[in-house]
Amino acid sequence: MNKNINRFKFSKPFINKIKLFCENNKSFHNDDFKKKYEIWKIENTTIINNEKDLLLINGFSGNFENKLNKSILYYFKYNFALDNCENNKEIKKDSNVIKKQYLTFDFEFLELIDSHINRHFKSEYKIKGKLLFDNFKLLHSQEIINQKDNLKYLLNDENTLDNKIKKTYQNRYFNINKNLIR
């Protein structure tokens, strides 16, 4: 019996290479970071191609280049920067204004949300986002609990964590729906 894979993760060694790259380039601004990233892709063509082949063998049918770019530019880059903040609750700006740190979910959790939403849009029945989120909470209650445990050090309020998960799901639902309409 073939197991249906709904989300495809990068291998641990490949994720470690990505994290090392992000750690070494965390101080660069966006344009410089992107230039460094392009150089890194050229220097690591073999490793990237091996990872691509591994995902294709496991049944990944999406755009690997797109997945890699989004992972590095929108997740690992920012997640690594937040992990290395001296103060996990607040970041001080030059103007002495204190801004709360942005809460980020694990990449795998965000992929889980996306795969749940994408499965919905592939079906013939269309369900409102709120009902779909309720279904997500039932199906993936353990993953939600894990995310709450991971973020409790930043925010102890259970209600705020629930709202953050709900808002994240709704935003991803809206963005996926918007991209399908185009």
C-alpha positions in Angstrom: 0.0 0.0 0.0 1.4 3.4 -1.0 1.4 6.0 1.7 0.0 9.4 0.6 2.4 12.2 1.5 0.8 15.6 1.9 3.9 17.6 2.7 7.4 17.2 1.6 10.2 18.2 4.0 13.8 18.9 3.2 16.2 16.3 4.6 17.9 17.2 8.0 21.4 17.6 6.4 20.0 19.9 3.8 18.2 22.0 6.4 21.4 22.2 8.4 23.2 23.6 5.2 20.4 26.2 4.9 20.6 27.1 8.5 24.4 27.5 8.3 24.0 29.8 5.2 21.4 31.9 7.1 23.6 32.1 10.2 26.6 33.3 8.1 24.5 35.9 6.3 22.1 37.1 8.9 23.5 40.6 9.0 22.9 41.4 5.4 20.0 43.4 4.2 17.5 41.9 1.7 19.2 42.8 -1.6 22.7 41.7 -0.3 21.2 38.5 1.2 19.5 37.6 -2.1 22.9 38.1 -3.9 24.6 35.9 -1.4 21.8 33.4 -1.8 22.2 33.2 -5.6 26.0 32.6 -5.1 25.2 29.9 -2.5 22.9 28.2 -4.9 25.6 28.1 -7.6 28.2 26.9 -5.2 25.9 24.1 -3.8 24.4 23.0 -7.1 25.2 19.4 -6.4 23.6 19.3 -3.0 20.6 21.2 -4.2 20.1 18.8 -7.2 20.5 15.8 -4.8 17.8 17.2 -2.6 15.6 17.9 -5.5 16.0 14.3 -6.8 15.3 13.0 -3.3 12.0 14.9 -3.1 11.0 13.8 -6.7 11.7 10.2 -5.8 9.4 10.6 -2.8 6.6 11.9 -5.0 7.0 15.7 -4.8 5.4 17.2 -7.9 5.6 20.9 -7.1 8.1 23.5 -8.1 11.3 22.7 -6.2 13.0 26.0 -7.0 9.9 27.9 -5.7 9.9 25.7 -2.5 13.6 26.3 -1.9 13.3 30.1 -2.5 10.3 30.5 -0.2 11.9 28.4 2.5 15.1 30.3 2.6 13.9 33.9 1.8 10.7 33.9 3.9 11.2 31.3 6.6 14.7 30.3 7.5 16.2 33.8 7.1 13.7 35.4 9.5 13.3 32.4 11.8 17.0 32.2 12.3 17.2 36.0 13.0 14.5 35.7 15.6 16.0 32.7 17.3 19.2 34.6 17.8 17.6 37.7 19.3 19.1 38.5 22.7 15.7 39.3 24.2 13.0 37.0 22.9 10.1 39.2 23.9 11.2 42.6 22.7 13.4 44.1 20.1 14.8 47.6 20.7 15.0 50.0 17.7 17.4 52.9 17.3 14.7 55.4 18.3 14.3 53.6 21.6 10.8 52.4 20.6 10.1 48.9 21.7 8.4 46.6 19.3 7.1 43.2 20.1 8.8 40.3 18.3 6.9 38.7 15.5 5.8 35.1 16.4 6.8 32.5 13.8 5.5 29.0 13.4 7.7 26.0 12.4 8.0 25.6 8.6 6.5 22.2 8.8 3.5 23.5 10.6 3.0 26.1 7.9 3.3 23.5 5.2 0.7 21.4 7.1 -1.7 24.3 7.0 -1.0 24.8 3.3 -1.5 21.2 2.4 -4.8 21.1 4.4 -6.1 24.1 2.5 -4.8 22.9 -0.9 -6.6 19.5 -0.4 -9.8 21.5 0.2 -9.5 23.5 -3.0 -8.8 20.3 -5.0 -12.2 18.8 -3.8 -15.4 19.6 -5.5 -17.1 20.9 -2.3 -16.2 24.4 -1.2 -16.2 25.1 2.5 -15.9 28.4 4.3 -12.5 29.2 5.8 -13.9 29.1 9.4 -15.4 25.6 9.0 -12.2 24.5 7.3 -10.2 25.8 10.2 -12.4 23.9 12.6 -11.7 20.8 10.6 -8.0 21.5 10.8 -8.1 21.9 14.6 -9.8 18.5 14.8 -7.4 16.7 12.5 -4.2 18.3 13.7 -4.8 18.9 17.4 -1.4 17.4 18.4 0.5 19.6 16.0 -1.3 22.7 17.3 -0.5 21.8 20.8 3.2 21.4 19.8 3.2 24.8 18.3 1.7 26.3 21.4 4.3 24.7 23.5 7.1 26.0 21.2 5.7 29.6 21.5 4.8 29.7 25.2 8.2 31.2 26.0 7.2 34.2 24.0 3.6 34.4 24.9 1.9 32.8 27.9 -1.6 33.8 27.1 -3.4 30.7 25.7 -6.2 32.8 24.1 -3.7 34.9 22.2 -1.9 31.8 20.9 -5.2 30.4 19.7 -6.0 33.7 17.9 -2.5 33.7 16.3 -3.0 30.2 14.9 -6.4 31.1 13.7 -5.2 34.3 12.0 -2.3 32.5 10.4 -4.6 29.9 9.0 -7.1 32.5 7.7 -4.3 34.5 6.0 -2.9 31.4 4.3 -6.4 30.4 3.2 -7.0 33.9 1.8 -3.6 34.0 0.0 -4.0 30.5 -1.6 -7.6 31.3 -2.6 -6.5 34.6 -4.1 -3.7 32.9 -6.1 -6.1 30.3 -7.5 -8.5 33.0 -8.8 -5.7 34.7 -10.8 
